[in-house]
């Protein structure tokens, strides 16, 4: 997704490995033995290998496997040609010319030895071979038994682990699970080729996103992802085994009609329509801000919710797969008592031209969408979002965004609140969950309530208001243009809005359709929401880029996002600082760059030109360094206001923003200013969690000290609180909190400081939040 305030963050450009790693391991299905498969050239399938010098000259009209390699590699380098078809078409020719221009080659659109060599050199810079670890390696953590089920039947219980913030699973066990549905697997030369049954529907090859690893996942011979694999001893056998990041595997399987639900330790697979809902980490967020919060959050809601779509209170939406949340509900929502949703469910239409994808989202939902109906609906669908009805309604009433849309969008992005990042990070809308490392990259929110209010503010100001940075029209269809690359995103949410409306006996006819003549109600606020803290403390960490490793602070978060140096900027970087560099290059050397915050080959070439012409560097490297930043972009940052590392500070507010390419909270430090949260380590802040965060009993009443009959406020599992210890005393947890808004804080004014207690009855724990 994109927005006007912050620049969208991208992973490194997607790519297909030019050469395979020297060795690759996998367990065989017959004896679990480790297999050491020597690499061979796989020209025409995955990349050039060491034989690129022998590749033929290619030009417009050429066909064959060499063209496929070319197209994959152009995609890898950010010169997007789309699906690698093996046909050298006009798009391929145009991108070849763009590559040649960026690399100071003859711009003729013909791929000869010089262009092949330049491509090989460029892509090789991104290759990340498998990580080989020992049994006691410290780079892997959370080594524990997982469960893999297929269509409700437990298939295996392998050992998985966390590497670099992402869950990894051994692929051999996944292969066994897939056998249950007739899938076969072939492992060779670092490629896992999944062969779908011939009876399956067509595989979905849309939105292919290559990662930066040298281990590939292919479906029926077509590579759909490259991942950074980890080769680690299988605790069950001791054999060296290939582990892959589970998110990539789930998304690849979804292309073949296998949906997934992941709940931390349990992976449930189900057969379902093959619809992929990825967001593109290499290009969907050209432009900015809380695009900020782009990313692939939809990848977190792998699998479907068929069970959620059946037997609802009106009995209208029987049977189907819109629980996949991708909108493929055509013909599924039959039998509506109003006769309105027969067929055409992809648009949530109800006869005539009415459609949920054309609802003007600036108008409030009908009165039957309220706190009670939201909570009842979420409870009926076994969602841990239960209890957040007041937050959804508060967001609608404050920022003027349809509450049905907000609920449905949260369901889509968080898989009914059960995705890992929703449960662990209060991230209900997938902000920053980029494909390269969704578990780590996804932004952290201090509460689910704050995440909902932030989403409403972001959407209203940047997507629904005419003149907003991403405005097309105030509808799902309009938002789809700049919010998501998935063309089914709007219809997916429209289908969920249809489901919710039907559950309260309503239909799309009760909602305001968009017309340019509409005069929408003025929202109560256009100010970004703030999360208030009470007594939070932390210790300043070091920032190696600034004098004496001090951490810079700023008068506002917006100033900080524009002026702080977060690290060297180079090909693959993104964010607001990149846009600042692009603006500067356009002004000084007439670079003609699009100020989209994406540091690709064109920006790199412009930086090299600047280094050569202005800085007179003999060997320009195309990297914007700290010295260049403080000399040309932000001279005042060379002597910025700094907080010394090791200083104990107080934090009284949190706002969600960006730090270079990452979605990141910013903290307001009392007596200083706003600081990137990466440089503050909390010392007394905890997440208050119920014992089963994925269940429906997720509301937590906070009582008055000494009076367990008086509820001060009600929190939700995952909320940030302040406490002196994670251990209860006198049978209660004593916590410090602040009121957020009157609607969710029992009528109290925002920032009202409170001290309360939670009974230590075994249902709640405090988890340190560092």
C-alpha positions in Angstrom: 0.0 0.0 0.0 1.1 3.6 -0.5 0.3 6.9 1.2 1.3 10.5 1.0 3.0 11.0 4.3 5.7 8.3 4.3 7.5 6.4 1.5 6.6 2.9 0.9 9.2 0.3 1.8 10.4 -2.4 -0.6 12.6 -5.4 -0.2 15.6 -5.8 -2.3 14.6 -6.3 -6.0 13.1 -9.6 -6.8 15.4 -11.9 -8.7 16.0 -15.4 -10.0 19.4 -16.8 -9.1 22.0 -16.7 -11.9 23.7 -19.8 -10.5 22.9 -22.4 -7.9 24.8 -22.9 -4.7 27.6 -25.5 -4.8 25.6 -27.9 -2.7 22.1 -28.3 -1.5 20.5 -30.6 1.0 17.1 -32.2 1.3 15.7 -35.3 2.9 14.5 -38.0 0.6 11.0 -39.3 1.0 12.2 -42.9 1.2 14.9 -42.9 3.9 15.2 -39.5 5.4 18.9 -39.6 4.4 20.7 -36.4 3.7 21.2 -35.9 0.0 24.1 -33.8 -1.3 23.1 -32.8 -4.8 25.9 -31.2 -6.8 24.8 -28.1 -8.7 24.6 -28.1 -12.4 23.8 -25.4 -14.9 20.1 -25.0 -15.2 20.1 -22.5 -18.1 16.6 -21.9 -19.4 15.0 -22.9 -16.1 16.5 -20.7 -13.3 19.3 -18.6 -14.6 22.6 -18.2 -16.5 25.0 -20.0 -14.2 28.6 -19.9 -15.3 27.7 -20.3 -19.0 26.3 -16.9 -19.8 29.1 -16.3 -22.2 27.7 -18.9 -24.5 24.2 -17.5 -24.5 22.7 -16.5 -27.9 22.0 -13.0 -29.0 18.4 -12.1 -28.3 16.2 -9.4 -29.8 12.5 -8.6 -30.5 10.7 -11.7 -31.7 13.1 -14.3 -30.3 11.6 -17.2 -28.4 13.0 -19.9 -26.2 14.4 -20.7 -22.7 17.2 -18.1 -23.0 14.4 -15.4 -23.2 12.9 -16.8 -20.1 16.2 -16.4 -18.3 16.5 -12.9 -19.5 13.0 -12.0 -18.4 13.5 -13.5 -14.9 16.7 -11.6 -14.5 15.2 -8.3 -15.6 12.5 -8.7 -13.1 15.2 -9.4 -10.5 16.9 -6.1 -11.2 13.7 -4.1 -11.0 13.2 -3.8 -14.8 9.7 -5.4 -14.7 8.6 -7.5 -17.6 6.0 -9.5 -15.7 5.5 -13.2 -16.3 8.5 -14.8 -17.9 6.9 -16.2 -21.1 9.9 -17.0 -23.2 8.9 -14.6 -25.9 10.9 -11.4 -26.4 8.0 -9.0 -26.7 7.8 -5.2 -26.8 7.8 -5.0 -23.0 10.9 -7.0 -22.8 12.6 -4.9 -25.4 11.7 -1.7 -23.6 13.1 -3.0 -20.3 16.3 -4.2 -22.0 16.8 -0.7 -23.3 16.2 0.8 -19.8 18.8 -1.6 -18.4 21.3 -0.7 -21.1 20.8 3.0 -20.5 21.2 2.6 -16.7 24.4 0.6 -17.2 25.9 2.9 -19.9 25.6 0.3 -22.7 24.6 0.8 -26.2 20.8 1.3 -26.1 19.6 -0.9 -28.9 17.3 -3.4 -27.2 19.5 -6.3 -28.4 21.0 -8.7 -25.8 24.5 -9.6 -26.8 27.6 -10.5 -24.8 28.1 -7.1 -23.2 24.5 -6.9 -22.0 24.5 -10.6 -20.8 27.7 -9.9 -18.8 26.2 -6.7 -17.3 23.1 -8.6 -16.2 25.1 -11.5 -14.7 27.3 -9.0 -12.7 24.3 -7.1 -11.5 22.2 -10.0 -10.4 25.1 -11.8 -8.8 25.4 -9.0 -6.3 22.1 -10.0 -4.7 22.6 -13.8 -4.4 22.3 -15.1 -0.9 23.3 -18.8 -0.6 21.7 -21.1 1.9 22.7 -20.6 5.5 24.4 -23.7 6.9 24.1 -24.1 10.7 25.1 -26.6 13.3 22.7 -28.3 15.8 23.7 -25.8 18.5 23.9 -22.7 16.4 22.7 -19.5 18.0 21.3 -18.1 14.8 18.3 -20.3 15.1 15.9 -20.0 18.1 12.5 -21.3 19.3 13.4 -24.8 18.2 10.1 -26.7 18.9 7.7 -29.3 17.6 5.2 -28.0 15.0 2.1 -29.8 13.7 1.2 -30.1 10.0 -2.4 -31.1 9.2 -4.1 -31.6 5.9 -7.9 -31.2 5.6 -8.2 -31.8 9.4 -5.9 -34.8 9.6 -2.6 -34.6 11.4 0.2 -35.6 9.0 3.4 -35.0 10.9 5.0 -33.2 13.8 8.4 -32.0 12.6 10.8 -29.7 14.5 10.8 -26.1 13.2 12.6 -23.0 14.3 12.9 -19.3 14.0 15.7 -17.8 11.9 16.0 -14.0 11.5 12.6 -13.5 12.9 10.8 -15.9 10.5 9.5 -19.4 11.1 11.3 -22.2 9.1 10.0 -25.7 8.5 11.8 -28.8 7.0 10.5 -29.2 3.4 10.6 -33.0 3.5 7.7 -33.1 5.9 5.8 -30.6 3.9 6.2 -32.9 0.9 4.6 -35.7 2.8 1.6 -33.6 3.7 1.1 -32.6 0.0 1.1 -36.3 -0.9 -2.3 -36.4 0.8 -3.8 -34.4 -2.0 -1.9 -36.0 -4.8 1.0 -33.6 -5.2 4.4 -34.9 -5.9 7.7 -33.1 -5.3 11.1 -33.2 -7.0 14.2 -31.8 -5.2 17.3 -31.1 -7.4 19.9 -28.4 -7.7 18.5 -26.3 -5.0 15.0 -26.3 -6.6 11.9 -27.7 -5.0 9.5 -28.4 -7.9 5.9 -29.0 -6.8 3.9 -30.9 -9.3 0.2 -30.4 -9.0 -2.4 -33.1 -9.9 -3.6 -32.8 -13.5 -7.1 -32.7 -12.1 -6.4 -29.4 -10.4 -7.6 -26.0 -11.6 -5.1 -23.9 -13.4 -2.2 -22.7 -11.3 -2.2 -19.0 -10.5 1.1 -17.6 -11.8 0.1 -13.9 -11.2 2.2 -11.5 -9.0 5.3 -13.8 -9.0 7.8 -12.3 -6.5 11.3 -13.6 -6.5 13.2 -13.4 -3.2 16.9 -12.9 -2.8 17.9 -16.4 -1.9 19.4 -19.0 -4.1 17.0 -21.8 -3.2 13.9 -21.9 -5.4 10.3 -23.0 -5.2 8.7 -24.0 -8.5 5.3 -25.2 -9.5 5.1 -27.4 -12.5 8.5 -26.3 -13.5 7.9 -22.5 -13.2 9.8 -20.7 -10.4 7.4 -18.7 -8.2 9.9 -17.8 -5.4 13.5 -17.8 -4.4 14.1 -18.0 -0.7 17.0 -17.9 1.7 17.1 -21.5 2.9 18.7 -22.7 6.1 20.5 -26.1 6.1 20.2 -27.4 9.6 20.4 -30.8 11.2 16.9 -32.4 11.5 16.5 -33.0 15.2 14.5 -36.2 14.5 17.3 -37.8 12.3 20.4 -35.7 12.7 20.7 -35.4 9.0 21.4 -32.1 7.3 18.0 -30.9 6.0 16.8 -27.9 4.0 14.4 -25.6 6.0 12.4 -22.9 4.2 10.6 -19.9 5.5 7.0 -21.0 6.0 5.4 -17.8 4.5 6.9 -18.4 1.1 5.9 -22.0 1.1 2.3 -21.2 2.1 2.0 -18.6 -0.6 3.5 -20.9 -3.3 1.0 -23.7 -2.3 -1.9 -21.3 -2.4 -1.2 -20.9 -6.1 -2.0 -24.5 -6.6 -5.2 -24.5 -4.5 -3.8 -25.4 -1.1 -4.8 -22.8 1.5 -3.1 -22.5 4.9 -3.8 -21.4 8.4 -0.7 -20.8 10.6 -1.1 -20.3 14.4 2.5 -20.3 15.7 3.0 -24.0 16.0 0.1 -25.5 14.0 0.0 -25.4 10.2 -3.3 -26.5 8.8 -3.6 -27.0 5.0 -6.9 -27.1 3.1 -7.8 -27.5 -0.5 -9.3 -24.2 -1.8 -9.4 -22.1 -5.0 -6.0 -21.1 -6.1 -5.9 -17.3 -5.6 -2.8 -15.4 -4.6 -3.0 -12.3 -2.6 0.5 -11.1 -2.4 1.6 -7.5 -2.4 4.7 -6.8 -4.4 7.8 -6.1 -2.3 9.6 -5.0 -5.5 7.3 -2.5 -6.9 3.8 -2.1 -5.5 4.7 0.8 -3.4 6.4 3.1 -5.7 5.5 6.2 -4.0 5.3 6.5 -0.5 4.4 6.8 3.0 2.5 4.6 4.9 2.7 2.7 1.8 4.5 2.8 4.7 3.1 0.1 5.5 2.9 -1.7 2.3 4.0 -5.0 2.1 2.5 -8.3 2.0 0.3 -8.4 4.8 -2.2 -10.3 2.7 0.4 -13.1 2.7 -0.3 -13.4 6.4 -3.8 -14.6 5.7 -3.0 -17.6 3.8 -5.7 -20.2 3.6 -9.4 -19.8 3.7 -12.2 -19.4 6.1 -14.7 -21.5 4.5 -16.1 -22.3 7.9 -16.7 -18.7 8.5 -18.8 -18.3 5.4 -21.3 -21.0 6.2 -24.3 -21.0 8.4 -24.4 -17.3 9.3 -27.4 -15.9 11.0 -29.2 -15.3 7.7 -28.1 -18.5 6.1 -27.4 -16.5 3.0 -23.7 -17.2 2.2 -23.5 -20.9 2.0 -20.6 -22.9 1.1 -17.7 -21.0 -0.2 -14.2 -19.8 -0.5 -14.5 -16.1 0.0 -12.9 -16.8 3.3 -9.8 -16.8 1.2 -10.4 -13.2 1.4 -9.5 -12.6 -2.2 -12.8 -11.9 -3.5 -13.4 -15.0 -5.7 -16.9 -15.4 -4.5 -18.7 -15.3 -7.8 -21.8 -17.3 -7.8 -21.2 -18.4 -4.2 -23.5 -16.1 -2.3 -26.7 -17.6 -3.5 -30.0 -17.7 -1.7 -29.9 -14.4 0.0 -33.3 -13.8 1.5 -33.4 -10.4 -0.2 -32.5 -12.0 -3.5 -29.7 -9.5 -3.9 -26.5 -11.4 -3.8 -27.2 -14.2 -6.3 -24.1 -14.7 -8.5 -21.8 -11.7 -9.0 -20.5 -12.0 -5.5 -17.1 -10.6 -6.4 -18.4 -7.1 -6.2 -20.8 -7.7 -3.4 -23.5 -6.5 -5.7 -27.2 -6.6 -4.9 -28.9 -6.3 -8.2 -28.8 -3.3 -10.5 -25.5 -1.4 -10.3 -25.2 -1.5 -6.6 -21.9 -2.8 -5.4 -19.8 -2.8 -2.2 -16.8 -2.0 -4.3 -18.5 1.3 -5.2 -19.7 2.2 -1.7 -18.5 5.7 -0.7 -16.4 4.8 2.3 -16.5 8.3 3.7 -20.1 7.7 4.9 -20.8 5.8 8.1 -22.1 2.3 7.9 -25.8 1.8 8.6 -26.8 1.8 12.3 -27.0 -2.1 12.3 -23.2 -2.0 12.2 -22.4 -1.1 15.8 -20.4 -2.1 18.8 -22.7 -5.0 19.6 -23.1 -6.4 16.1 -19.3 -6.1 15.4 -18.5 -8.1 18.5 -21.2 -10.6 17.9 -20.1 -11.2 14.4 -16.4 -11.6 15.4 -17.4 -13.9 18.2 -19.6 -16.1 15.9 -16.5 -16.5 13.7 -14.2 -17.4 16.5 -12.0 -14.3 16.0 -9.7 -12.9 18.6 -10.7 -9.5 17.2 -13.8 -10.0 19.4 -14.1 -7.1 21.9 -12.8 -4.5 19.5 -16.2 -3.3 18.4 -15.8 0.0 20.3 -12.5 0.6 18.5 -13.9 0.1 15.1 -16.8 2.4 15.8 -14.6 5.0 17.4 -12.4 5.0 14.2 -15.5 5.4 12.0 -16.8 8.3 14.2 -13.5 10.1 14.5 -12.1 9.8 11.0 -15.2 9.2 8.9 -14.5 5.8 7.5 -17.1 3.1 7.1 -16.9 0.6 10.0 -17.9 -2.4 7.9 -15.0 -1.7 5.6 -12.6 -1.4 8.6 -13.8 -4.7 10.1 -13.6 -6.4 6.7 -10.2 -5.1 5.9 -8.8 -6.2 9.2 -10.3 -9.7 8.6 -8.7 -9.8 5.2 -5.3 -8.8 6.3 -5.0 -10.6 9.6 -6.9 -13.8 8.8 -9.7 -12.9 11.3 -7.0 -11.7 13.8 -5.2 -15.0 13.8 -2.1 -14.2 11.7 1.3 -14.2 13.5 1.9 -10.5 13.1 -1.6 -9.7 14.4 -1.1 -11.8 17.5 2.5 -10.9 18.2 2.6 -7.3 17.0 -1.0 -5.9 17.1 -0.6 -5.4 13.4 -4.1 -6.0 12.0 -3.5 -4.5 8.6 -0.2 -6.1 7.6 1.8 -2.9 7.6 5.4 -3.5 6.6 5.1 -7.3 6.4 7.3 -7.5 3.3 7.8 -10.8 1.6 11.5 -11.0 2.1 11.0 -11.3 5.9 7.4 -10.7 6.9 7.7 -11.8 10.5 10.6 -9.4 11.3 9.7 -6.5 9.0 6.1 -6.1 10.0 5.5 -3.0 12.1 4.7 -3.2 15.8 1.6 -1.3 17.2 1.1 -0.6 20.9 -2.5 -1.9 20.8 -5.1 -3.3 18.4 -7.2 -0.2 19.1 -4.4 2.1 18.0 -3.8 0.0 14.9 -7.5 0.4 13.9 -7.5 4.1 14.6 -4.3 4.5 12.6 -5.7 2.7 9.7 -8.8 4.8 9.6 -6.7 8.0 9.7 -4.3 6.8 7.0 -7.0 5.7 4.7 -9.2 8.7 5.1 -6.5 11.3 4.6 -4.5 9.7 1.8 -7.0 7.5 -0.1 -10.5 8.8 0.4 -10.1 12.6 0.5 -10.0 14.2 -2.9 -6.5 15.7 -3.2 -5.0 13.0 -1.0 -1.7 11.5 -2.1 -3.2 8.3 -3.3 -6.8 9.4 -4.1 -8.6 7.9 -7.1 -12.1 7.7 -5.7 -13.4 7.1 -2.2 -14.3 3.5 -2.9 -12.7 0.1 -2.7 -12.2 0.1 -6.5 -10.5 3.5 -6.2 -8.3 2.4 -3.3 -7.2 -0.7 -5.1 -5.3 1.3 -7.7 -2.7 2.5 -5.2 -3.2 0.3 -2.2 -2.6 -3.1 -3.5 -1.2 -4.8 -6.7 -3.7 -7.6 -6.2 -6.5 -6.8 -8.6 -8.9 -8.8 -6.5 -8.2 -6.8 -3.3 -11.3 -4.6 -3.6 -13.6 -7.5 -4.5 -12.2 -9.5 -1.6 -13.1 -6.8 0.9 -16.4 -6.3 -0.9 -17.3 -9.9 -0.4 -16.5 -9.7 3.3 -18.6 -6.5 3.7 -21.4 -8.4 2.0 -21.0 -11.2 4.5 -21.1 -8.9 7.5 -24.0 -6.9 6.2 -26.0 -10.1 5.5 -25.3 -11.3 9.1 -27.3 -8.4 10.4 -30.1 -8.8 7.8 -28.8 -6.0 5.6 -27.5 -5.6 2.1 -25.5 -3.1 0.0 -28.7 -1.2 -0.8 -28.4 0.3 2.7 -25.0 1.8 1.9 -24.2 5.1 0.1 -23.0 4.4 -3.4 -20.3 6.8 -4.7 -21.2 9.6 -7.0 -19.0 12.6 -7.8 -21.9 14.7 -6.5 -21.7 13.2 -3.0 -21.1 15.6 -0.2 -19.4 13.5 2.5 -19.7 14.3 6.2 -16.7 16.2 7.6 -14.7 13.9 9.9 -14.2 15.0 13.5 -10.4 14.8 13.2 -7.7 14.6 10.5 -4.9 14.4 13.1 -2.8 11.3 13.3 -3.7 9.3 16.4 -1.3 9.0 19.3 -0.9 6.2 21.8 -0.4 7.6 25.3 1.9 6.0 27.9 2.0 6.4 31.7 5.4 6.2 33.3 7.2 4.2 30.6 11.0 4.3 30.8 13.7 3.2 28.5 17.5 3.3 27.9 18.9 5.0 24.8 20.8 2.7 22.6 23.7 3.8 20.3 23.5 5.1 16.8 26.9 4.6 15.1 26.3 7.2 12.4 26.1 10.1 14.9 28.8 11.8 17.0 29.7 9.7 20.1 27.0 7.2 19.0 24.3 9.5 20.3 20.8 9.3 19.1 19.2 12.3 17.3 15.8 13.6 18.4 13.4 15.8 16.5 10.6 18.3 17.2 8.1 16.0 15.3 8.1 12.5 13.9 7.7 13.9 10.4 10.9 15.9 10.7 12.7 12.9 12.0 11.6 10.7 9.1 12.9 13.2 6.7 16.1 14.2 8.3 17.6 11.2 10.2 20.2 9.1 8.5 19.2 5.5 8.8 22.0 4.0 6.9 23.8 4.1 3.5 21.4 4.4 0.6 22.0 2.2 -2.4 20.3 0.0 -5.0 17.5 -1.7 -3.2 17.0 1.0 -0.5 13.7 2.8 -0.1 11.8 5.3 2.0 11.6 9.0 2.6 15.4 9.5 2.6 15.6 8.1 -0.9 13.0 10.6 -2.1 15.1 13.4 -0.6 18.1 12.2 -2.5 16.1 11.9 -5.7 14.7 15.5 -5.3 18.2 16.8 -4.7 19.6 15.0 -7.8 16.8 16.4 -9.9 17.6 19.9 -8.7 21.4 19.7 -9.0 22.1 17.6 -12.1 18.7 17.4 -13.8 18.5 13.7 -13.2 14.8 13.5 -14.2 14.1 10.8 -11.5 10.7 10.0 -10.3 10.7 10.9 -6.6 9.1 7.6 -5.6 11.5 6.7 -2.8 12.7 3.6 -4.6 16.5 3.3 -5.1 16.7 1.4 -8.3 19.2 1.3 -11.2 18.2 4.7 -12.5 18.8 6.4 -9.1 22.1 4.5 -8.8 23.2 5.7 -12.2 22.3 9.3 -11.2 24.2 9.0 -8.0 27.3 7.8 -9.9 26.9 10.8 -12.2 26.7 13.1 -9.3 29.8 11.5 -7.7 31.7 11.9 -10.9 30.6 15.4 -12.0 30.1 17.2 -8.7 32.3 15.3 -6.2 34.9 14.4 -8.8 35.2 10.8 -7.6 37.5 8.7 -9.8 35.5 5.5 -9.0 31.9 6.4 -8.2 30.1 3.6 -6.4 26.5 4.8 -6.6 26.1 4.7 -2.8 24.8 7.8 -0.9 26.9 7.8 2.3 26.5 9.6 5.7 29.1 12.1 4.6 27.1 12.9 1.5 23.9 13.1 3.5 25.2 15.6 6.0 27.0 17.6 3.2 24.3 17.8 0.6 20.9 16.8 2.0 20.8 17.6 5.7 23.8 19.7 6.7 22.3 20.4 10.1 22.5 16.7 10.9 26.2 16.8 11.2 25.7 18.5 14.6 22.2 17.2 15.4 20.6 17.4 18.8 21.6 14.1 20.4 20.7 12.0 23.4 23.8 10.2 24.7 23.7 6.4 24.5 22.9 4.9 27.9 20.7 7.7 29.0 17.6 6.6 30.9 14.5 8.4 29.5 10.8 8.7 29.9 8.4 8.0 27.1 4.9 9.5 27.1 3.6 9.0 23.5 3.9 6.7 20.6 3.2 7.4 16.9 3.5 5.0 14.0 5.8 6.0 11.2 8.8 4.9 9.2 12.5 4.6 9.7 14.1 4.5 6.3 12.6 1.5 4.7 10.9 0.0 7.7 7.6 0.6 9.4 8.6 1.7 12.9 7.0 3.3 15.9 8.5 6.6 17.1 8.6 7.5 20.8 8.2 11.0 22.3 11.0 11.3 24.9 10.0 13.7 27.7 12.2 16.9 27.7 13.8 15.9 24.4 11.6 15.1 21.3 10.8 12.3 18.9 13.1 9.4 18.5 13.2 6.4 16.3 12.1 3.5 18.5 15.0 1.3 17.3 17.2 3.3 19.6 15.2 3.0 22.8 15.0 -0.2 24.9 12.0 -0.3 27.2 12.7 -1.2 30.8 9.2 -1.4 32.3 6.8 -1.9 29.4 4.9 -5.1 28.9 2.3 -6.6 26.6 -0.7 -7.8 28.6 -1.8 -11.1 27.1 -4.5 -13.6 27.7 -3.3 -17.2 27.8 -4.9 -18.0 24.5 -4.5 -14.9 22.3 -6.0 -16.7 19.3 -9.2 -17.4 21.2 -12.2 -15.2 21.6 -11.8 -14.2 25.3 -9.4 -11.4 24.5 -10.8 -8.5 26.6 -9.1 -7.7 29.8 -10.9 -5.6 32.5 -8.7 -3.3 34.6 -10.0 -2.6 38.1 -9.6 0.2 40.5 -6.9 -0.4 43.1 -8.5 -1.9 46.1 -11.9 -2.3 44.5 -12.3 -5.3 42.2 -15.9 -4.4 41.6 -15.1 -1.2 39.7 -13.7 -1.5 36.1 -11.6 1.5 35.1 -11.1 0.5 31.5 -11.0 -2.6 29.4 -7.9 -3.5 27.5 -7.4 -6.0 24.7 -4.8 -8.8 24.6 -1.5 -7.4 23.4 -1.9 -3.9 24.7 1.2 -2.1 26.0 1.1 -1.4 29.8 3.7 -0.2 32.3 4.5 -2.3 35.4 7.4 -2.6 37.9 7.5 -6.4 37.4 6.1 -9.2 35.3 5.2 -11.0 38.5 1.9 -10.4 40.4 1.9 -9.2 44.0 -0.9 -9.7 46.4 -2.9 -11.7 43.9 -2.9 -8.9 41.3 -0.8 -7.3 38.6 -0.5 -3.6 39.2 -0.2 -1.7 36.0 0.0 1.9 34.8 -1.9 3.0 31.7 -3.3 6.1 30.1 -6.7 6.7 28.6 -6.6 6.7 24.8 -10.0 8.0 23.7 -13.3 8.4 25.6 -15.0 5.7 23.5 -12.5 3.0 24.5 -11.4 4.3 27.9 -14.7 4.5 29.8 -15.4 8.2 28.9 -12.0 9.4 30.2 -10.2 12.2 28.4 -7.1 11.1 26.3 -3.8 11.0 28.2 -5.6 10.7 31.6 -3.1 8.7 33.7 -4.4 5.6 35.5 -3.1 3.0 37.9 -5.2 -0.2 38.1 -5.0 -3.9 38.8 -5.7 -7.1 36.9 -6.5 -10.2 39.0 -3.7 -12.8 38.7 -6.1 -15.7 38.3 -4.0 -17.6 35.7 -5.7 -16.1 32.6 -3.4 -13.2 32.0 0.4 -12.7 31.8 2.7 -9.8 31.3 5.3 -10.2 28.5 8.3 -7.9 28.3 8.2 -5.5 25.3 11.8 -4.4 24.5 
